[in-house]
Amino acid sequence: MSSNYVAEHFNENLRVVEKSVAALAEPVSDASNALVAALRDGGKLVCFGNGGSASQASHMVGELIGRFKSNRRPLPAVALGSDPAAVTCIANDFGYDALFERQAEALARKGDVALGLTTSGRSENVLRALAVAKKNGAVTIALCGEKGLARGDADFVLSVPSAQTAHIQEVHLMILHTMCIAVEDAFPEDGKKA
């Protein structure tokens, strides 16, 4: 196998990143400001997604509870795919479509931020969780691909201009890290750079 696939993937990533910067710089900044405001006021982040997006949700929570770059205080965040007992109970008893919805109904409140990741924009369990979190008064942020959300809405819909799952997820991680930068800039008194 030749190494052309490496250059092809990286070059396509660069194209998607360039289009994302043009389309998403302001919306990502606005969503980041909403997250910062919630954390400053004592709210928490409730984060969820499936598969690779579940990993990214856990990654984001780790950055807030642990650290991104600064040794600041831990900030309240929870990844809804991380508790195997809750995940298997809800999936078994209520169905997989209710997985994040039931948890968001219990945990997402006014003053919180609910962040759902769905590369397709069609993940039923993510859509339902965003809807119940919004109903409960939480600020909602959706990270998705170029088609946006299949139904429903969120306060901030950050649609990566690509149909390729890998490139969407690559930019989603960049968006999450950008949010972490905004959070750490907002809490400068908490610590020094690691």
N, C-alpha and C positions, 0 to 999 in steps of 0.2 A: 504494500500500500504506500502510495506516495504521501508526502507531507503537505500536499496542496490543500487538503481538507482543513488544516490548521489555519492557513492564511485565509481561506474562504470564510471560515466561521468568524475569525477575528475581524475581518474586513466588514462582514455583514453586521457584526456587533457594533462596530464604529458607526456605520450608517444609522442603525437604530438609535444609538446614543445621541448622535447629532440631531436626529429628528425629535427625540425625546426632550432634549434641552430646549429646543425651539418651542415645543408644544406645552411642556410641563413645568418650566422654571417657576412661573408665577403660581400656578395651582399647588405645586409641591411646597412652595414657601408659605402659602396660605394655610395648607393643611398642617405644616410643621408648627406654625404659630398657634393654631388651635390646640395641638397637642401640648405645646409649652404652657399655654394658658390653663389647660386642664390640670397639668401636673403642679403648676404653681398654686392653684386653688385647692389642692388636696385630692384631685381626681386620680383615676388610674387608667392604664391602657389595657384593653381587652382585645386580644389579637388571635386570629384564626384563619385557617386555610387547610387545604388537602394536599397530601403528597409532599412535593418540593415546597409548596406554599406553606404547609404545616411546619416544615423545617425553618423556613424564613420567619414565620410567626414566632417560633421558639427562639430563633436567633435575635430578633428584635427585643423580646422580653429579656433575654440574657444581657443585652447591651444596656438596658435600663436598670435592671436589678443589680447587675455586676458593674461593668463600665464599658464605655466605648474607648475613650482615650484618657479621660480625667478620672482622678480618684475622688469623685464626688460621692455624696450620699446615695444610697440605693433609692430608686424611684419605683412606685407601685405599678406592677404590670403582671398580667397572667396570659399564658398561651392555652387556649381551650382544647388543644389536641394532646396535651402533655400528661394528663392523668388517666392511666389505662383503666382504672376501675370506673371512672365516670364515663369515659369513651365507650367501653364495652357494655356498660349498663344501659346507657341511653340508646346506643345502636341496636342492642338486643331487644329492649323493651318498647322503644318508640320508633325505631327505624333510623337509618343513617341520615335521612333528610332533616331530622330533628336534632342531630348531634350538637351543633353549635347554637341553635335557637334556644334550647332549654337552658344551656349554660349562660347565654347572653341574657335571657329573661331573669335568671337568678342573680347575675353579677353586674350587668351594665346598667348604670344609673345616670341621672342628670349630673353633669359635671365630669363624667368619664368620656373617654374616647374609645369607640369600637372600630378596629381596623381589620377589614376582611380582604384576603387575597384570593383571587380567582383568575387564572390566566385566560380562561375561556369566557368569563363573565356569566357563566351559566350554572355554576355549582349551587344546587338547590339549598344545601345546608348553609352556605355562606350568605346567599340572598335572604334566607329566612332569618338568620342571625342579625344581619344588618337592619332588617325591617323591625324586629322586636327591640333591638338596641335603640333605634331611632324613636320608636314608640315610647320607650322608657325615658327618653330625654337625653340620651348620650349623643355626642357628636359622632357622625359616622364617616369613615374614610374607606373607599374601595380602591384597591390596586388591581387592575385588570389589563387585558390586551386591547387591541385597536377597536374591537366591536363594542367596548364598554360593557355595561351591565345588561343582561338579557331582559330583565324586568326589575321593577322597583327602582330605587335610587339611593344615593348617599349624599351627605352634605358636600363631600369632596370625592369626585370620581376621577382617578388618575389613570388614564388609559394610555398605555404604552403603544406607540404607533408601529405595531408588528403583529403578525399572525403566528409567528413561530414561538412555541412555548419556551424554548431555551433562551431566546433573546428577551422575551418578556420577563422571565425570572431574573435574568442578569440585570436588567434595568430596575426591577422591583428591589433587588438588593441595594442598588445604588440609591434609590429613593429612601429606603429605610436608613441607610447610613447618613444620608443628607438630613433626615429628621433627627438622628442622633447628634449630629453636629449642632443643629439648632437648639436641642435640649441642653447640651453641654455649654453652649454659649450663654444660655439663660440661667445657668447655675454656676457662675464662675467662682463664687465664694466657697464652693464646696470642696475644692481640692486643686492640686497641681497636676500638670500633665504627667502621665505615667512614663 
